[in-house]
């Protein structure tokens, strides 16, 4: 495409983004584009092969652009798009069969979509009913893919997945009107006529009984009778066919660096030692007389650190979030407008879920983001970890970063919705460390909780690589986490199982955070008194999500431009 101009490239980016939304309707719903709310992703083998061919074609077309006259931002966009397409095509080496985990998957997707789908018009409800009708065929495609995985030896280990049948069963209420799938029918807008409302309620209840529930029951039976028994294999990703290459691919995908698994493992051990020393110092501030292991046992068992009512836990999270909101102007030059709320995970999902999670808002601001918290087993949800969790999942962590990216209208939509795990999770872990500046962690137990979470992420570097590269057993990983952290048994087991079924993802947090910290230290050193924390944070955020090497380039440029500014600049 020699001679292509910038407008051609902008159009190319938009066409690629629209292709992604059309191919992945659930992604469209999550981003607030509701044109495809009547369907699911086509997971037939024919559609998958066609989609893969399309990915190869997008890469070929992108390579034809002449970027010699592109602006700096367009060159950055081009490099980002090329990196995404190149990685996507390289991933075609591995079979697309890993669809079902206890953390995410088609058995949970529909119920989660219900919570973020708009229901304002009659068309919204008719699209919802069409999606219900499509659900059985969608799950049949899922089962066919899982069968293919079993046949070629690509199947997940069964132990972490043992909770999936319960997650499915929790959605199978005897009365369809008590189902999560019926929730949108409880409050139908008055703009819809009474006769239409009556029809919507009766038709949807019938679809839940006749389509949704049987499809979920069929998937549950397949998981119990076929998929779990087939998963009696070693837990390491390297044990899969072509597994060593697969894990190396995932390490690169999630960290966006050239670090090897062995290098990451050693980095993790160094961080564990460093953070352990800080935890010991904070423990001494509490007056506790004993070892870190003793202190951890004390924190796990003393009832003062735990709520006894679910509502109290949720309200305490909301209180922390409100206090965090008020401190943001001191740390950021510009803030996103989209709000967020705090919700508890549904009961059927909570036992297999992590302690907390963030659900992004819509790209156009039509839906708020949500900080999801786990109220299952309150005796495993200590108060001293709550401040760090809010800062990570809500603000100044995921909600602030993702919402800021969504609102950068100068960037194309593919840029505003880009996601690189090391950047996104690295920023959120870095955000936890800002709590000291925000007036949090004044209680030594809460400070210990923050360090405990940082230790948690350092341990991930050791454990994830330990499992998938060095061949650790599940029990080895659990024992290591128990020795190094004060986390509860429930959290440790759930998290280790997460690492088993999501190889490489857990590496992103610490690797990303370490890189952002190094960039800040460099900026502070080079700019001296001219360094401004508010401007630095926006420099990190205001290009949207980036691979770590590209983020480093952008911050180096930012440092150079700040040094070139006169000292009389009062804009800050």
Buried (B, 14 or more C-beta within 10 A) or exposed (E): EEEBBBEEBEEBBEEBBBBBBBBBBBBBBBBBBBEBBBBBBBBBEEEBEEBBEBBEEBBEBBEEBEBEEBEEBBBBBBBBBBBBBEBBBBBBEBBBBBBBBBBBBBBBBBBBBBBBBBBEEBEBBBBBBBBBBBBBBBBBBBBBBBBBBBEEBBBBBBBBBBBBBBBBEBBBBEEBBEBBBBBBBEEBEEEBEEEBBEBBBEBBBEBBBBBBBBBBBBBBEBBBEBBBEBBEEEBBBBBBEBBBBBBBBBBBBBBBBEBBBEBBBBBBBEBBEEBBEBBBEBBEEBEBEEEBEEBBEBBBEEEEBBBEEBEEBBEBBBEBBEBBBEBBEEBBBBBBEBEBBBBBBBEBBBBBBBBBBBBBBBBEBEBBBBBBBBBBBBBBBBBBBBBBBBBBBBBBBBBBBBBBBBBBEEBBBBBBBBEBBBBBBBBBBBBBBBBEEBEBBEBBBBBBBBBBBBBBBBBBBBBBBBBBBBEBEBEBBBBBBBEBBBBBEBBBBBBBBBBBBBBBBBBBBBBBBBBBBEBBEBBBEBBEEBBBBBBBBBBBBBBBBBBBEBBBBBBBEBBEEBEEEEEEEEEE
